[in-house]
Amino acid sequence: MKAIISLLLVLFSANQFDQEFCGAHNTAFKDGEQITMKVYYTTLGMYVGAGEAKFTTSLERFNGQPVYHCIGTGTSYSFFDNFYKVRDRYESYIDTATMLPVKFIRNVYEGGSTIYNNVSFNQKNKTAVSTNGLFKVTPCIQDVISAVYYARNINFSKYNPGDKIPFDMFLDDEIYHLYLRYEGKENIKTKYGKFRAIKFKPLLIKGSIFEGGEKMNVWVSDDPNHILLRAESPISVGSIKVDMMGYKNLRYPLSSLISVR
């Protein structure tokens, strides 16, 4: 799951990005969408299924306003539970008008450690109230789940390979200044099939598994859905690869699919 949500994952003027990242409209997904990913651990050239991640989206009301309730869950398979057990659940309530989060819940168990944090955002006042207190945040702050869905609405045709697309994210009561580096378009073969894809590199937050920096590669579908197709990155021991293995209720046909494996 960390591989996906770290997705949540040349600099332009601040004004340009304030406009793009403050007030975007969702054109990429719809109510009822479901995406299933499979996580592979690789070592010595071998791929071993390590777990699954699922993303679901529903249209709801929160404090009287319409929101997208987006949930990401991650579960390691029973064999890998012996080495690094994962039971993760991330939830984001995203304002449908601005694509900015109003609430974020992190409830995770990873390798013997448990983290719970419930965050309420006030985008107008630039504050976040978490389980641990009140924090000042930057304009148009994202959480790890809202950032994934926001990124799906980026118009990548505006950028050239090498361009950075920056954004700020609130996680563990801290603000991280991150970006996606657009790499261009290419065809990619995954465990599901062959796709036309958009490639970028997210700046990662350094943690217990990832080293941080631009070491992860991410591919999303080169069609209006912009669903995650693959993410791969080295980790402290070996590497991981995450592939899309199933989907339901996409907003558009998956026209980027060239052939099914």
C-alpha positions, 0 to 999 in steps of 0.5 A: 500500500505504501508503494501506491499512496506514496504515490500519493506519488523545471519549476513553474511560477507559484501562481500557475500552480495555485490556479491549477491545484486550487479549484480543479474539476473532476473529469477522471472518475465517477461514483462507484469506481473500483480499482484492484492492484496486486503487489509483487516483491522482487528479489533475484529476478523473481516476482512473488505476490505479496499482497493486494490494494483496493481503491473505491470511490462513492459519492456521499454528503459530509457536513451537508456538502457533496464529497467523494469518499475515496478509500484505499486499503492494503493487505499482505498475503498470509505468507508475507504476514510472517515477515511484514504484516500489513493491514492498512485503511486510508480514507479521504472525503474530497470536496467535489467542487474543488477536489480538495480534502475536508477529512482524512483518516489513516488507520494502519498496521504495518510490521507491528506498528499501529498508526491512527490519525483523524484529520479535518481540513479547513481549506479556507482558514488553512488549518488542519485539526488532527488527532494530535492537535491544530496545525497551520497548513499551506493553501490547497493542501492534499492528503495521500489519498486525495493527491492520488485522485487529484493527480488523475485530473492533471492535464499532462498534455500541458507539460514537457518531459522533465517538468515538475508538477508540485503540490503540498501534502499533510501526513503525520502532522507535517507538511511535505513539499512534493512534486511529480516529474513528468517523463512522457508517454510510452507503451508498457506491458503489465501483468494485466496487459499492454497499455499506452501509458503516461509515465512520471516519477513522484518525489517520495517521502523517506521512510522505513522502506523507501529511501526517498527521492525520485526512485519510483516510476509510475504509469497511468493509463493514457486515456481520460480515466488516468488509472494507475497501471503500474508502480515500481521502486527499489526498497531497502531489500529488493524491489516492489512492483504494483500492477492493476489487475481489475477494475469496475465502473470506470467513467470512460472506456479503457481505450489505452488498453492495447491487448490483454495478456 
